Amino acid sequence: MDSLTLFSTAAIVLAGGLYWFICILGSAEQKGKRAVDLSGGSISKEKVQDNYNQYWSFFRRPKEIEKTEKVPDFVDTFYNLVTDIYEWGWGQSFHFSPAIPGKSHREATRIHEEMAVDLLNVGPGKRILDAGCGVGGPMRAIAAHSGANVVGITINEYQVKRARAHNKKAGLDGLCEVVCGNFLEMPFEDNSFDGAYSIEATCHAPKLEEVYGEIYRVLKPGALYVSYEWVTTELYRGDDAEHCEVIQGIERGDALPGLRCYSDIAAMAKKVGFEIVQEGDLAKPPSQPWWTRLKMGRIAYWRNHILVTILAFIGIAPKGVVDVHEMLFVTADYLTRGGESGIFTPMHMILCRKPE
């Protein structure tokens, strides 16, 4: 075999290998975001690294992120940094769901979202609130399933743009509306919604009663509210060093002022006036582990990390994106450890009613 043939063969094998590695092996680009378009959200490309450093600086002043007035900057910075990576590597629904035998991750996610609106018992013509809507994955699934009009609120302007683009592309912009704002101070009138839900979103509030109080305010009397909460479970021990390491790792990698105990959730809801209709951990058996997707995604992580590193090196992706991607991988390990040990759940469900 002459050198030209050998070179040509090697080039074809390399090109085929790269295509398989990047595209065939679970290409995340199919989810709506391409690797070459990764950005820092509303942050300019040259400032992504600085904002990543700023994000970590919050944890050197832990009392700052317990203050209501500091939360917008903290959470907004986080979601500017991670939104594109979440959407590219995970999908348009930024939450977990129990694995369902015979169902894909996407199908399991949709079923988990549809269950939330089924609990609200709303249908066409009703107006419901999505508190902390992200780029609108749950919003679109819930609107399509129920026919209700969904109004989502997110603190991040970049997510508003992404959500509106997705809504239009899905043909659901007539049912889905997105507002940029703080769910601790919502720009909605009292008694204006027929139902509300939040899916793994209110964990960003420094005080749960503040966001629950706002949701209570905008709900009509008799309306229902369902939330999937991130909490520590009855197995968590504050005097166990490993438990503390895992929980702190989850908090730092997910912009959380502090994880709450499962037993605090109903108390906070009652404090603002809600009646508790139903409560329970949706992750408990017979539900299948929600963290299996994180473990199965390790190969995809390394593939994506190599790709992100190359794109940053050649100047297509912001350099700070590499650090953000690595942070999320480390956080995924803490989440997995929290799930396997049973000390953490991202789906403690509480269904509340605003009294008539």
Secondary structure, 3 states (H helix, E strand, C coil): CCHHHHHHHHHHHHHHHHHHHHHHCCCHHHHCCCHHHCCECCECHHHHHHHHHHHHHHHHCCCHHHCHHHHHHHHHHHHHHHHHHHHHHCCCCCCCCCECCCCCHHHHHHHHHHHHHHHHCCCCCCEEEEECCCCCHHHHHHHHHHCCEEEEEECCHHHHHHHHHHHHHCCCCCCEEEEECCCCCCCCCCCCEEEEEEECCHHHCCCHHHHHHHHHHHEEEEEEEEEEEEEECCCCCCCCHHHHHHHHHHHHHCCCCCCEEHHHHHHHHHHCCCEEEEEEECCCCCCECCCHHHHHCHHHHHHHHHHHHHHHHCCCCCCHHHHHHHHHHHHHHHHHHHHHHCCEEEEEEEEEECCC
